Amino acid sequence: MDNAVRVVALGGGHGLSASLQALRHVSRNLTAVVTVADDGGSSGRLRSELGCLPPGDLRMALSALCDDTEWGHIWRDILQHRFHTNGPLNNHAVGNLLIVSTWERLGDPVAGLDLVGRLLGARGVVLPMSMVPLEIAATVRTEQGSAVVRGQSRVASTTGEVISIWLEPANPPACPQAVTAIEQADFVVLGPGSWYTSVIPHLLVPELNRALHTSRHRVLTANLVTQHGETENMSPGDHLRVLHSHAPDLRFETVIADPVAIRDLDDFEAAAGLLGARVLLRQVRSARTPETHDPLRLAAAYRDAFEGALGDVG
């Protein structure tokens, strides 16, 4: 497969970091499109105080793409470093402060991310999915009935069953460069990650949704485990059905899943069928930390998925 194949990865947090660490082994032409709804921790504090995009997930994506040299690793570690104090700097990540500083200096989030990427020697481009900070809201079923929960951190940790989510504002402006990247991509990869707060939100930005419908090939990466709170009692098939319910017309070619995570293959394949996708079972979990993806194993799975899609077209 041509190593210059154009790949766009959508997501946020640790899930997107996992896919980027794998995809950098597959393509030299890589773009990350990152959620901008975080309202907790260092990112939430900066967002509230400065009115800026939350930088945390963007920082993690940049770190995942750092140059594989001593220089790149040093700057990656500096970006990820957190202060531990008894004062207002406590728990702030250095990278969050640096990214926000470039935004204030340059007045352009995309240019600021590019500048930090150059410092890291990043092997790819990192873009926000929207040019404005977003709020995730959810309808949650509880023992007392249903309730509306607002805020990424609250939805992620809810003790109720998430029924559906939406974004506020409802029709946020997409990052134009992100739309173009998706439209021009050979492959778009969605997931793994926090299903309601990092994966599905991309489908709720109208311009990104339209771009996804016109993209050439789409691959979905299933999670290895459920997430405490938002997906705690969901089966792997439930994950696919929930995604389908939020974007019923969107089709995928392949769903990558680890066989150990799929206890009911028939149910999972039926759910994948709703997305128009075939299931590609590959051992992608880390031997040391089974709840996380192994970059090289996941890279091999992506390569198989891409080559399979290109072979079907050919």
Contacts in CASP RR format, 6 or more apart in sequence:
PFRMAT RR
TARGET T0000
AUTHOR 0000-0000-0000
METHOD contacts of the structure
MODEL  1
MDNAVRVVALGGGHGLSASLQALRHVSRNLTAVVTVADDGGSSGRLRSEL
GCLPPGDLRMALSALCDDTEWGHIWRDILQHRFHTNGPLNNHAVGNLLIV
STWERLGDPVAGLDLVGRLLGARGVVLPMSMVPLEIAATVRTEQGSAVVR
GQSRVASTTGEVISIWLEPANPPACPQAVTAIEQADFVVLGPGSWYTSVI
PHLLVPELNRALHTSRHRVLTANLVTQHGETENMSPGDHLRVLHSHAPDL
RFETVIADPVAIRDLDDFEAAAGLLGARVLLRQVRSARTPETHDPLRLAA
AYRDAFEGALGDVG
1 26 0 8 1.000
1 303 0 8 1.000
1 306 0 8 1.000
1 307 0 8 1.000
1 310 0 8 1.000
3 26 0 8 1.000
3 27 0 8 1.000
3 28 0 8 1.000
4 27 0 8 1.000
4 28 0 8 1.000
4 29 0 8 1.000
5 26 0 8 1.000
5 27 0 8 1.000
5 29 0 8 1.000
5 186 0 8 1.000
5 187 0 8 1.000
5 306 0 8 1.000
6 27 0 8 1.000
6 29 0 8 1.000
6 31 0 8 1.000
6 181 0 8 1.000
6 184 0 8 1.000
6 185 0 8 1.000
6 186 0 8 1.000
6 187 0 8 1.000
7 23 0 8 1.000
7 26 0 8 1.000
7 27 0 8 1.000
7 29 0 8 1.000
7 30 0 8 1.000
7 31 0 8 1.000
7 185 0 8 1.000
7 186 0 8 1.000
7 187 0 8 1.000
7 188 0 8 1.000
7 189 0 8 1.000
8 30 0 8 1.000
8 31 0 8 1.000
8 32 0 8 1.000
8 33 0 8 1.000
8 181 0 8 1.000
8 182 0 8 1.000
8 185 0 8 1.000
8 187 0 8 1.000
8 188 0 8 1.000
8 189 0 8 1.000
8 215 0 8 1.000
9 16 0 8 1.000
9 19 0 8 1.000
9 20 0 8 1.000
9 23 0 8 1.000
9 30 0 8 1.000
9 31 0 8 1.000
9 32 0 8 1.000
9 33 0 8 1.000
9 188 0 8 1.000
9 189 0 8 1.000
9 190 0 8 1.000
9 191 0 8 1.000
10 16 0 8 1.000
10 32 0 8 1.000
10 33 0 8 1.000
10 129 0 8 1.000
10 188 0 8 1.000
10 189 0 8 1.000
10 190 0 8 1.000
10 191 0 8 1.000
10 199 0 8 1.000
10 202 0 8 1.000
10 208 0 8 1.000
11 19 0 8 1.000
11 32 0 8 1.000
11 33 0 8 1.000
11 34 0 8 1.000
11 35 0 8 1.000
11 57 0 8 1.000
11 190 0 8 1.000
11 191 0 8 1.000
11 193 0 8 1.000
11 198 0 8 1.000
11 199 0 8 1.000
11 202 0 8 1.000
12 34 0 8 1.000
12 35 0 8 1.000
12 57 0 8 1.000
12 60 0 8 1.000
12 61 0 8 1.000
12 193 0 8 1.000
12 194 0 8 1.000
12 198 0 8 1.000
13 34 0 8 1.000
13 35 0 8 1.000
13 56 0 8 1.000
13 57 0 8 1.000
13 60 0 8 1.000
13 61 0 8 1.000
13 193 0 8 1.000
13 194 0 8 1.000
13 198 0 8 1.000
14 60 0 8 1.000
14 193 0 8 1.000
14 292 0 8 1.000
15 191 0 8 1.000
15 192 0 8 1.000
15 193 0 8 1.000
15 194 0 8 1.000
15 198 0 8 1.000
15 293 0 8 1.000
16 32 0 8 1.000
16 34 0 8 1.000
16 57 0 8 1.000
16 60 0 8 1.000
16 61 0 8 1.000
16 64 0 8 1.000
16 191 0 8 1.000
16 193 0 8 1.000
16 198 0 8 1.000
17 60 0 8 1.000
17 61 0 8 1.000
17 63 0 8 1.000
17 64 0 8 1.000
18 192 0 8 1.000
18 193 0 8 1.000
18 292 0 8 1.000
18 293 0 8 1.000
18 295 0 8 1.000
18 298 0 8 1.000
19 189 0 8 1.000
19 191 0 8 1.000
19 192 0 8 1.000
19 221 0 8 1.000
19 293 0 8 1.000
19 298 0 8 1.000
20 30 0 8 1.000
20 32 0 8 1.000
20 61 0 8 1.000
20 64 0 8 1.000
20 65 0 8 1.000
21 64 0 8 1.000
21 295 0 8 1.000
21 298 0 8 1.000
22 293 0 8 1.000
22 295 0 8 1.000
22 296 0 8 1.000
22 298 0 8 1.000
22 299 0 8 1.000
22 301 0 8 1.000
22 302 0 8 1.000
23 30 0 8 1.000
23 189 0 8 1.000
23 299 0 8 1.000
23 302 0 8 1.000
24 30 0 8 1.000
24 64 0 8 1.000
24 65 0 8 1.000
24 123 0 8 1.000
24 124 0 8 1.000
25 295 0 8 1.000
25 296 0 8 1.000
25 299 0 8 1.000
26 299 0 8 1.000
26 302 0 8 1.000
26 303 0 8 1.000
26 306 0 8 1.000
28 123 0 8 1.000
29 124 0 8 1.000
30 65 0 8 1.000
30 123 0 8 1.000
30 124 0 8 1.000
30 125 0 8 1.000
31 124 0 8 1.000
31 125 0 8 1.000
31 126 0 8 1.000
31 127 0 8 1.000
31 178 0 8 1.000
31 181 0 8 1.000
31 185 0 8 1.000
32 61 0 8 1.000
32 64 0 8 1.000
32 65 0 8 1.000
32 124 0 8 1.000
32 125 0 8 1.000
32 126 0 8 1.000
32 127 0 8 1.000
33 127 0 8 1.000
33 128 0 8 1.000
33 129 0 8 1.000
33 175 0 8 1.000
33 178 0 8 1.000
33 181 0 8 1.000
33 182 0 8 1.000
33 202 0 8 1.000
33 208 0 8 1.000
34 57 0 8 1.000
34 58 0 8 1.000
34 61 0 8 1.000
34 126 0 8 1.000
34 127 0 8 1.000
34 128 0 8 1.000
34 129 0 8 1.000
35 57 0 8 1.000
35 129 0 8 1.000
35 134 0 8 1.000
35 197 0 8 1.000
35 198 0 8 1.000
35 201 0 8 1.000
35 202 0 8 1.000
36 53 0 8 1.000
36 54 0 8 1.000
36 57 0 8 1.000
36 58 0 8 1.000
36 128 0 8 1.000
36 129 0 8 1.000
36 130 0 8 1.000
36 132 0 8 1.000
36 133 0 8 1.000
36 134 0 8 1.000
37 54 0 8 1.000
37 133 0 8 1.000
37 134 0 8 1.000
37 135 0 8 1.000
37 136 0 8 1.000
37 151 0 8 1.000
37 152 0 8 1.000
37 167 0 8 1.000
37 197 0 8 1.000
37 201 0 8 1.000
38 44 0 8 1.000
38 47 0 8 1.000
38 54 0 8 1.000
38 56 0 8 1.000
38 57 0 8 1.000
38 152 0 8 1.000
38 153 0 8 1.000
39 47 0 8 1.000
39 48 0 8 1.000
39 54 0 8 1.000
39 135 0 8 1.000
39 151 0 8 1.000
39 152 0 8 1.000
39 153 0 8 1.000
40 54 0 8 1.000
40 152 0 8 1.000
40 153 0 8 1.000
41 91 0 8 1.000
41 153 0 8 1.000
42 56 0 8 1.000
42 82 0 8 1.000
42 91 0 8 1.000
42 92 0 8 1.000
42 93 0 8 1.000
42 96 0 8 1.000
43 54 0 8 1.000
43 55 0 8 1.000
43 56 0 8 1.000
43 57 0 8 1.000
43 96 0 8 1.000
44 54 0 8 1.000
45 92 0 8 1.000
46 52 0 8 1.000
46 54 0 8 1.000
46 55 0 8 1.000
46 92 0 8 1.000
46 96 0 8 1.000
46 97 0 8 1.000
46 100 0 8 1.000
47 53 0 8 1.000
47 54 0 8 1.000
47 133 0 8 1.000
50 100 0 8 1.000
50 104 0 8 1.000
51 133 0 8 1.000
52 100 0 8 1.000
52 103 0 8 1.000
52 109 0 8 1.000
52 133 0 8 1.000
53 103 0 8 1.000
53 109 0 8 1.000
53 128 0 8 1.000
53 131 0 8 1.000
53 132 0 8 1.000
53 133 0 8 1.000
54 133 0 8 1.000
55 95 0 8 1.000
55 96 0 8 1.000
55 99 0 8 1.000
55 100 0 8 1.000
56 93 0 8 1.000
56 95 0 8 1.000
56 96 0 8 1.000
56 99 0 8 1.000
57 198 0 8 1.000
58 99 0 8 1.000
58 113 0 8 1.000
58 126 0 8 1.000
58 128 0 8 1.000
59 79 0 8 1.000
59 80 0 8 1.000
59 93 0 8 1.000
59 95 0 8 1.000
59 96 0 8 1.000
59 99 0 8 1.000
60 80 0 8 1.000
61 126 0 8 1.000
62 79 0 8 1.000
62 99 0 8 1.000
62 113 0 8 1.000
62 116 0 8 1.000
62 117 0 8 1.000
62 120 0 8 1.000
62 122 0 8 1.000
62 126 0 8 1.000
63 76 0 8 1.000
63 79 0 8 1.000
63 80 0 8 1.000
63 120 0 8 1.000
65 117 0 8 1.000
65 120 0 8 1.000
65 122 0 8 1.000
65 123 0 8 1.000
65 124 0 8 1.000
65 126 0 8 1.000
66 72 0 8 1.000
66 73 0 8 1.000
66 75 0 8 1.000
66 76 0 8 1.000
66 120 0 8 1.000
66 121 0 8 1.000
66 122 0 8 1.000
66 123 0 8 1.000
67 120 0 8 1.000
67 121 0 8 1.000
67 122 0 8 1.000
67 123 0 8 1.000
68 123 0 8 1.000
71 121 0 8 1.000
72 120 0 8 1.000
72 121 0 8 1.000
75 119 0 8 1.000
75 120 0 8 1.000
75 121 0 8 1.000
76 120 0 8 1.000
78 94 0 8 1.000
78 95 0 8 1.000
79 93 0 8 1.000
79 94 0 8 1.000
79 95 0 8 1.000
79 98 0 8 1.000
79 116 0 8 1.000
79 120 0 8 1.000
80 93 0 8 1.000
80 94 0 8 1.000
80 95 0 8 1.000
81 93 0 8 1.000
81 94 0 8 1.000
81 95 0 8 1.000
82 91 0 8 1.000
82 92 0 8 1.000
82 93 0 8 1.000
82 94 0 8 1.000
83 89 0 8 1.000
83 90 0 8 1.000
83 91 0 8 1.000
83 92 0 8 1.000
83 94 0 8 1.000
84 90 0 8 1.000
84 91 0 8 1.000
95 116 0 8 1.000
98 116 0 8 1.000
99 112 0 8 1.000
99 113 0 8 1.000
99 116 0 8 1.000
102 111 0 8 1.000
102 112 0 8 1.000
102 113 0 8 1.000
102 115 0 8 1.000
102 116 0 8 1.000
103 109 0 8 1.000
103 112 0 8 1.000
105 112 0 8 1.000
106 112 0 8 1.000
106 115 0 8 1.000
109 128 0 8 1.000
109 131 0 8 1.000
109 175 0 8 1.000
110 127 0 8 1.000
110 128 0 8 1.000
110 175 0 8 1.000
110 177 0 8 1.000
113 126 0 8 1.000
113 127 0 8 1.000
113 128 0 8 1.000
114 125 0 8 1.000
116 122 0 8 1.000
117 126 0 8 1.000
125 177 0 8 1.000
125 181 0 8 1.000
127 175 0 8 1.000
127 177 0 8 1.000
127 178 0 8 1.000
127 181 0 8 1.000
128 175 0 8 1.000
128 178 0 8 1.000
129 174 0 8 1.000
129 175 0 8 1.000
129 178 0 8 1.000
129 201 0 8 1.000
129 202 0 8 1.000
129 205 0 8 1.000
129 208 0 8 1.000
130 172 0 8 1.000
130 173 0 8 1.000
130 174 0 8 1.000
130 175 0 8 1.000
130 205 0 8 1.000
131 173 0 8 1.000
131 174 0 8 1.000
131 175 0 8 1.000
132 169 0 8 1.000
132 172 0 8 1.000
132 173 0 8 1.000
134 167 0 8 1.000
134 168 0 8 1.000
134 169 0 8 1.000
134 172 0 8 1.000
134 201 0 8 1.000
135 150 0 8 1.000
135 151 0 8 1.000
135 152 0 8 1.000
135 167 0 8 1.000
135 168 0 8 1.000
136 150 0 8 1.000
136 151 0 8 1.000
136 152 0 8 1.000
136 155 0 8 1.000
136 165 0 8 1.000
136 166 0 8 1.000
136 167 0 8 1.000
136 168 0 8 1.000
136 196 0 8 1.000
136 197 0 8 1.000
136 201 0 8 1.000
137 148 0 8 1.000
137 149 0 8 1.000
137 150 0 8 1.000
137 151 0 8 1.000
137 155 0 8 1.000
137 165 0 8 1.000
137 166 0 8 1.000
137 167 0 8 1.000
137 168 0 8 1.000
138 148 0 8 1.000
138 149 0 8 1.000
138 150 0 8 1.000
138 155 0 8 1.000
138 158 0 8 1.000
138 162 0 8 1.000
138 163 0 8 1.000
138 164 0 8 1.000
138 165 0 8 1.000
138 166 0 8 1.000
138 196 0 8 1.000
139 146 0 8 1.000
139 147 0 8 1.000
139 148 0 8 1.000
139 162 0 8 1.000
139 163 0 8 1.000
139 164 0 8 1.000
139 165 0 8 1.000
140 146 0 8 1.000
140 147 0 8 1.000
140 148 0 8 1.000
140 149 0 8 1.000
140 155 0 8 1.000
140 158 0 8 1.000
140 160 0 8 1.000
140 161 0 8 1.000
140 162 0 8 1.000
140 163 0 8 1.000
141 160 0 8 1.000
141 161 0 8 1.000
141 163 0 8 1.000
142 159 0 8 1.000
142 160 0 8 1.000
142 161 0 8 1.000
146 163 0 8 1.000
149 155 0 8 1.000
149 158 0 8 1.000
150 168 0 8 1.000
152 197 0 8 1.000
155 162 0 8 1.000
155 165 0 8 1.000
155 196 0 8 1.000
155 197 0 8 1.000
155 230 0 8 1.000
156 194 0 8 1.000
156 196 0 8 1.000
156 197 0 8 1.000
156 227 0 8 1.000
156 229 0 8 1.000
156 230 0 8 1.000
157 228 0 8 1.000
157 229 0 8 1.000
157 230 0 8 1.000
158 229 0 8 1.000
158 230 0 8 1.000
159 229 0 8 1.000
160 229 0 8 1.000
161 233 0 8 1.000
162 196 0 8 1.000
162 230 0 8 1.000
162 231 0 8 1.000
164 245 0 8 1.000
164 246 0 8 1.000
165 196 0 8 1.000
165 197 0 8 1.000
165 200 0 8 1.000
165 201 0 8 1.000
165 204 0 8 1.000
165 246 0 8 1.000
166 204 0 8 1.000
167 201 0 8 1.000
167 204 0 8 1.000
167 205 0 8 1.000
171 206 0 8 1.000
172 205 0 8 1.000
173 207 0 8 1.000
174 205 0 8 1.000
174 206 0 8 1.000
174 207 0 8 1.000
174 208 0 8 1.000
174 211 0 8 1.000
178 208 0 8 1.000
178 211 0 8 1.000
179 207 0 8 1.000
179 208 0 8 1.000
179 211 0 8 1.000
182 188 0 8 1.000
182 208 0 8 1.000
182 211 0 8 1.000
182 212 0 8 1.000
182 215 0 8 1.000
183 211 0 8 1.000
183 214 0 8 1.000
183 215 0 8 1.000
185 215 0 8 1.000
185 216 0 8 1.000
186 216 0 8 1.000
186 217 0 8 1.000
186 306 0 8 1.000
187 216 0 8 1.000
187 217 0 8 1.000
187 218 0 8 1.000
187 219 0 8 1.000
187 306 0 8 1.000
187 309 0 8 1.000
188 212 0 8 1.000
188 215 0 8 1.000
188 217 0 8 1.000
188 218 0 8 1.000
188 219 0 8 1.000
189 218 0 8 1.000
189 219 0 8 1.000
189 220 0 8 1.000
189 221 0 8 1.000
189 302 0 8 1.000
190 199 0 8 1.000
190 202 0 8 1.000
190 218 0 8 1.000
190 219 0 8 1.000
190 220 0 8 1.000
190 221 0 8 1.000
190 252 0 8 1.000
191 198 0 8 1.000
191 199 0 8 1.000
191 220 0 8 1.000
191 221 0 8 1.000
191 223 0 8 1.000
192 199 0 8 1.000
192 221 0 8 1.000
192 222 0 8 1.000
192 223 0 8 1.000
192 224 0 8 1.000
192 293 0 8 1.000
193 199 0 8 1.000
193 223 0 8 1.000
193 227 0 8 1.000
194 227 0 8 1.000
194 230 0 8 1.000
194 231 0 8 1.000
195 223 0 8 1.000
195 227 0 8 1.000
195 230 0 8 1.000
195 231 0 8 1.000
195 234 0 8 1.000
195 239 0 8 1.000
195 242 0 8 1.000
195 243 0 8 1.000
196 230 0 8 1.000
196 231 0 8 1.000
196 242 0 8 1.000
197 230 0 8 1.000
199 243 0 8 1.000
200 242 0 8 1.000
200 243 0 8 1.000
200 246 0 8 1.000
200 247 0 8 1.000
202 208 0 8 1.000
202 212 0 8 1.000
203 209 0 8 1.000
203 212 0 8 1.000
203 243 0 8 1.000
203 246 0 8 1.000
203 247 0 8 1.000
203 250 0 8 1.000
204 246 0 8 1.000
209 247 0 8 1.000
209 250 0 8 1.000
212 218 0 8 1.000
212 247 0 8 1.000
212 250 0 8 1.000
213 249 0 8 1.000
213 250 0 8 1.000
217 253 0 8 1.000
217 306 0 8 1.000
217 309 0 8 1.000
217 310 0 8 1.000
218 250 0 8 1.000
218 251 0 8 1.000
218 252 0 8 1.000
218 253 0 8 1.000
219 252 0 8 1.000
219 253 0 8 1.000
219 254 0 8 1.000
219 255 0 8 1.000
219 256 0 8 1.000
219 302 0 8 1.000
219 305 0 8 1.000
219 306 0 8 1.000
219 309 0 8 1.000
220 240 0 8 1.000
220 243 0 8 1.000
220 252 0 8 1.000
220 254 0 8 1.000
220 255 0 8 1.000
220 256 0 8 1.000
220 275 0 8 1.000
220 277 0 8 1.000
221 255 0 8 1.000
221 256 0 8 1.000
221 293 0 8 1.000
221 298 0 8 1.000
222 236 0 8 1.000
222 239 0 8 1.000
222 240 0 8 1.000
222 255 0 8 1.000
222 256 0 8 1.000
222 257 0 8 1.000
222 258 0 8 1.000
222 261 0 8 1.000
222 262 0 8 1.000
223 231 0 8 1.000
223 236 0 8 1.000
223 239 0 8 1.000
223 261 0 8 1.000
224 258 0 8 1.000
224 260 0 8 1.000
224 261 0 8 1.000
224 284 0 8 1.000
224 285 0 8 1.000
224 290 0 8 1.000
224 291 0 8 1.000
224 292 0 8 1.000
224 293 0 8 1.000
225 261 0 8 1.000
225 291 0 8 1.000
226 232 0 8 1.000
226 233 0 8 1.000
226 234 0 8 1.000
231 238 0 8 1.000
231 239 0 8 1.000
234 242 0 8 1.000
235 263 0 8 1.000
235 264 0 8 1.000
235 267 0 8 1.000
235 268 0 8 1.000
236 257 0 8 1.000
236 261 0 8 1.000
236 262 0 8 1.000
236 263 0 8 1.000
236 264 0 8 1.000
236 267 0 8 1.000
236 268 0 8 1.000
236 271 0 8 1.000
237 264 0 8 1.000
237 267 0 8 1.000
237 268 0 8 1.000
237 270 0 8 1.000
237 271 0 8 1.000
237 272 0 8 1.000
238 271 0 8 1.000
239 271 0 8 1.000
240 255 0 8 1.000
240 268 0 8 1.000
240 271 0 8 1.000
240 272 0 8 1.000
240 274 0 8 1.000
240 275 0 8 1.000
241 271 0 8 1.000
241 274 0 8 1.000
243 275 0 8 1.000
244 250 0 8 1.000
244 271 0 8 1.000
244 274 0 8 1.000
244 275 0 8 1.000
250 275 0 8 1.000
251 275 0 8 1.000
251 276 0 8 1.000
251 277 0 8 1.000
252 272 0 8 1.000
252 275 0 8 1.000
252 276 0 8 1.000
252 277 0 8 1.000
253 276 0 8 1.000
253 277 0 8 1.000
253 278 0 8 1.000
253 305 0 8 1.000
253 309 0 8 1.000
253 312 0 8 1.000
254 277 0 8 1.000
254 278 0 8 1.000
254 279 0 8 1.000
254 280 0 8 1.000
254 305 0 8 1.000
254 308 0 8 1.000
254 309 0 8 1.000
255 272 0 8 1.000
255 275 0 8 1.000
255 277 0 8 1.000
255 278 0 8 1.000
255 279 0 8 1.000
255 280 0 8 1.000
256 280 0 8 1.000
256 282 0 8 1.000
256 284 0 8 1.000
256 298 0 8 1.000
256 301 0 8 1.000
256 302 0 8 1.000
256 305 0 8 1.000
257 268 0 8 1.000
257 279 0 8 1.000
257 280 0 8 1.000
257 281 0 8 1.000
257 282 0 8 1.000
258 281 0 8 1.000
258 282 0 8 1.000
258 283 0 8 1.000
258 284 0 8 1.000
258 285 0 8 1.000
259 265 0 8 1.000
259 281 0 8 1.000
259 282 0 8 1.000
259 283 0 8 1.000
260 283 0 8 1.000
260 285 0 8 1.000
260 290 0 8 1.000
261 285 0 8 1.000
262 268 0 8 1.000
262 281 0 8 1.000
265 279 0 8 1.000
268 279 0 8 1.000
269 279 0 8 1.000
272 278 0 8 1.000
272 279 0 8 1.000
280 301 0 8 1.000
280 304 0 8 1.000
280 305 0 8 1.000
282 297 0 8 1.000
282 300 0 8 1.000
282 301 0 8 1.000
282 304 0 8 1.000
283 297 0 8 1.000
284 293 0 8 1.000
284 294 0 8 1.000
284 297 0 8 1.000
284 298 0 8 1.000
284 301 0 8 1.000
285 291 0 8 1.000
285 292 0 8 1.000
285 293 0 8 1.000
285 294 0 8 1.000
285 297 0 8 1.000
286 292 0 8 1.000
286 293 0 8 1.000
286 294 0 8 1.000
286 297 0 8 1.000
287 294 0 8 1.000
END
